[in-house]
Amino acid sequence: MRGSVSFLGRLGAPVLAGLVLLAGLALLAAEPVAARGPLVVATDEWPPYEFLQEDTVAGLCTEVLTGVLERMGERFLAPELYPWRRGLDMLARGEVDILYSGIFDARRLPFAHYGSESLVDSHWVLLARADRAPAVAPASLNELAGQRVGVVIGYFYTPEFDDWARNNPLVERVASDSNLLAMLFQGRLDYAVGDARNLRHHARALAREGGFREFVVPSSAPFGLYPMFSRERLSQDFVDRFDAALRAFKAEPGYRLILERYSD
């Protein structure tokens, strides 16, 4: 009504200005998508989790991550492939919003947020040629002494295995998982160490899937593969909302279908 005095009018100009400022800040917090533009997403080539397929990045983790972002209503650019070390450098410099997928590494916390929910869980395995594999799985790392064991440069497996590998002169360090499998097939290694799904993928690519035996790495446990979020570009609130959406996504039948599509 024209003759009435509103509640805001009674507060006076300074308080009113403060409320307007707070409302503006709240609006910015409530609409981060419009404010920051589409998310920049990066990954590397690590099948079956992420790989290039007909000029598009595909894979298990790619489908999960993009499905969650769509559920959140986020705008994002199509994921792009980079070498892993370059992707980490880009994340550290604030050039990308999200880099996926990796194992939790506390050394990245100064520049990366981790959520509490993994995109998928996996485990480390030893692969041996079927015609040279032992009848019984190695029960301890000490049983690998004297064996030629292949690992990938820059990978961190488990603290126990990494310590063992540093002190084993027969450990071969190579550039990629595909190199490991090639060397194993050629008889230049006794064991290849790697992620279970990834090594199985390369075994199939070599048409040698039935020619290998698989053992769990002694002293290892299942691990999660996570996206990393730029501390410079994204808030903890965003990470928390992503976690909640991911948990809901994983509870739906569609998540199980993705796992089955990339099953071994």
C-alpha positions in Angstrom: 0.0 0.0 0.0 1.2 3.5 -0.8 0.8 4.8 2.7 2.4 1.9 4.6 6.0 1.6 5.7 7.7 -1.6 4.6 9.9 -3.7 6.9 13.0 -3.0 4.7 12.1 0.7 4.8 12.3 0.7 8.6 15.8 -0.8 8.5 17.4 2.2 6.9 19.7 2.6 3.9 23.0 1.1 5.4 21.3 -2.2 6.5 19.3 -2.3 3.3 22.5 -2.0 1.3 24.0 -4.8 3.3 21.1 -7.1 2.7 21.2 -6.4 -1.0 24.9 -7.3 -1.0 24.2 -10.6 0.9 21.4 -11.4 -1.5 23.8 -10.9 -4.5 26.4 -13.2 -2.9 23.7 -15.8 -2.3 22.6 -15.5 -5.9 26.1 -16.1 -7.1 26.5 -19.1 -4.8 23.2 -20.5 -6.0 24.0 -20.2 -9.7 27.6 -21.3 -10.2 26.9 -22.9 -13.5 25.9 -19.7 -15.3 28.8 -17.8 -13.6 31.7 -20.0 -14.6 30.8 -21.3 -18.0 31.1 -24.9 -19.2 33.5 -27.2 -17.2 36.8 -28.1 -18.9 37.4 -31.9 -18.5 40.6 -33.8 -19.2 41.7 -37.4 -19.1 44.4 -39.7 -20.5 44.3 -42.9 -22.6 43.8 -45.8 -20.2 41.3 -48.3 -21.6 38.8 -49.5 -20.7 38.3 -46.6 -18.3 39.0 -43.8 -20.8 40.1 -44.1 -24.5 39.5 -42.5 -27.9 36.8 -44.1 -30.0 35.9 -42.5 -33.4 37.2 -39.1 -32.3 35.3 -39.2 -29.1 36.6 -40.0 -25.6 34.7 -43.1 -24.4 35.2 -45.6 -21.6 33.8 -46.8 -18.3 34.9 -43.8 -16.2 34.0 -41.4 -19.0 30.4 -42.7 -19.1 30.1 -42.5 -15.3 31.6 -39.0 -15.0 29.6 -37.4 -17.8 26.4 -39.2 -16.6 26.9 -37.6 -13.2 27.6 -34.2 -14.6 24.4 -34.4 -16.7 22.4 -35.5 -13.6 23.7 -32.4 -11.8 22.6 -30.1 -14.7 26.2 -29.0 -15.3 27.4 -27.7 -18.7 30.7 -29.3 -19.7 33.0 -29.5 -22.8 33.6 -32.9 -24.2 36.5 -34.6 -22.4 39.9 -34.2 -24.1 42.9 -36.6 -24.0 46.3 -35.5 -22.7 49.3 -37.4 -21.4 48.7 -38.0 -17.7 51.6 -35.9 -16.5 50.5 -33.0 -18.7 46.9 -33.3 -17.4 48.2 -33.1 -13.8 50.2 -30.0 -14.7 47.1 -28.4 -16.3 45.1 -29.2 -13.2 47.8 -27.7 -10.9 47.8 -24.5 -13.1 44.0 -24.2 -13.0 43.7 -24.8 -16.7 41.1 -27.6 -16.4 38.2 -28.1 -13.9 38.3 -31.9 -13.7 40.9 -34.6 -14.5 40.0 -38.3 -14.3 40.6 -41.0 -13.3 43.2 -41.7 -10.7 44.0 -43.3 -7.4 44.0 -41.0 -4.4 47.4 -39.4 -3.9 47.8 -37.0 -1.0 50.6 -35.2 -2.8 48.0 -33.7 -5.2 45.9 -32.2 -2.4 47.6 -28.7 -2.7 45.9 -28.3 -6.1 43.2 -30.9 -6.3 40.0 -31.8 -4.4 39.1 -35.5 -4.1 35.6 -36.6 -3.4 34.7 -39.5 -1.0 33.0 -41.6 -3.7 35.0 -43.4 -6.4 33.8 -43.7 -10.0 34.6 -47.4 -9.9 36.7 -49.8 -7.8 39.4 -52.1 -9.1 42.5 -54.0 -7.9 46.1 -54.7 -8.8 47.0 -58.0 -10.4 50.1 -60.0 -11.5 49.7 -61.4 -15.0 51.9 -64.4 -16.0 52.1 -66.3 -19.2 50.0 -69.5 -18.9 52.9 -71.7 -20.0 55.2 -70.2 -17.3 52.8 -69.4 -14.5 53.3 -71.0 -11.1 50.7 -73.6 -10.0 50.0 -71.6 -6.8 49.6 -67.9 -6.5 52.5 -66.0 -4.9 51.5 -65.6 -1.2 54.0 -62.8 -0.5 56.2 -60.3 -2.3 59.2 -62.3 -1.2 58.1 -65.1 -3.4 58.7 -62.8 -6.4 62.4 -62.6 -5.6 64.4 -63.6 -8.6 61.5 -63.0 -11.0 61.5 -60.4 -13.8 58.6 -58.2 -12.8 57.4 -55.3 -15.1 55.9 -52.1 -13.8 54.9 -48.8 -15.5 57.0 -45.7 -14.9 55.3 -43.2 -12.7 52.7 -45.6 -11.3 52.2 -45.9 -7.5 50.9 -49.3 -6.6 50.9 -50.0 -2.9 53.4 -48.7 -0.3 54.6 -52.3 0.3 54.9 -53.2 -3.4 56.6 -49.9 -4.2 59.2 -50.4 -1.4 59.8 -54.0 -2.6 60.2 -52.9 -6.3 62.7 -50.2 -5.4 65.0 -52.8 -3.8 64.6 -55.5 -6.5 67.2 -55.2 -9.3 65.1 -57.4 -11.6 62.1 -55.0 -11.8 61.7 -53.6 -15.3 60.2 -50.2 -15.6 58.4 -49.4 -18.9 56.5 -46.6 -20.4 53.0 -48.1 -20.7 50.7 -51.0 -19.8 50.7 -52.1 -23.5 54.5 -52.4 -23.4 54.2 -54.6 -20.3 51.9 -57.1 -22.1 54.1 -57.1 -25.2 57.2 -57.9 -23.1 55.4 -60.6 -21.2 54.2 -62.3 -24.4 57.8 -62.1 -25.8 59.1 -63.9 -22.7 61.1 -60.8 -21.5 59.1 -60.7 -18.2 57.8 -63.3 -15.8 55.1 -61.0 -14.4 53.3 -57.8 -15.5 51.8 -55.7 -12.7 48.8 -53.5 -13.4 45.2 -52.7 -13.0 43.0 -55.8 -13.6 40.7 -54.3 -16.2 43.4 -52.5 -18.0 45.7 -55.5 -18.4 42.8 -57.7 -19.5 42.0 -55.2 -22.1 45.5 -55.3 -23.5 45.5 -59.1 -23.3 42.4 -59.2 -25.5 44.0 -56.7 -27.9 46.9 -59.1 -28.3 44.4 -61.9 -28.8 46.2 -63.7 -26.0 43.5 -63.5 -23.2 43.5 -67.2 -22.7 47.3 -67.4 -22.7 47.7 -65.6 -19.3 47.1 -66.4 -15.7 46.1 -63.7 -13.2 47.0 -63.4 -9.6 46.2 -60.8 -7.0 49.3 -58.7 -6.0 50.3 -59.9 -2.5 49.7 -57.3 0.2 47.3 -55.3 -2.0 43.7 -54.3 -1.5 41.0 -53.0 -3.8 41.3 -49.3 -4.7 39.0 -46.6 -6.1 39.4 -44.5 -9.2 38.5 -40.9 -8.6 38.1 -37.7 -10.5 40.2 -34.8 -9.3 38.7 -31.3 -9.1 40.7 -28.1 -9.5 41.0 -26.2 -6.2 41.5 -23.0 -8.1 38.3 -23.4 -10.2 35.9 -25.4 -8.2 34.7 -25.3 -4.5 34.3 -28.0 -2.0 30.6 -27.5 -2.3 30.8 -28.5 -5.9 32.7 -31.7 -4.9 30.1 -32.5 -2.3 27.3 -32.1 -4.8 29.2 -34.3 -7.3 29.6 -37.0 -4.6 25.9 -37.0 -3.8 25.0 -37.2 -7.4 27.5 -40.0 -8.0 26.2 -42.0 -5.1 22.7 -41.7 -6.5 23.9 -42.6 -10.0 25.7 -45.8 -8.7 22.4 -46.9 -7.1 20.6 -47.0 -10.4 20.4 -49.9 -12.9 22.2 -47.8 -15.5 25.4 -47.9 -13.5 25.4 -51.7 -13.4 24.8 -51.7 -17.2 27.9 -49.6 -17.7 30.0 -52.0 -15.6 28.6 -55.0 -17.5 29.4 -53.3 -20.8 33.1 -53.1 -19.8 33.1 -56.4 -17.9 35.8 -58.9 -18.4 
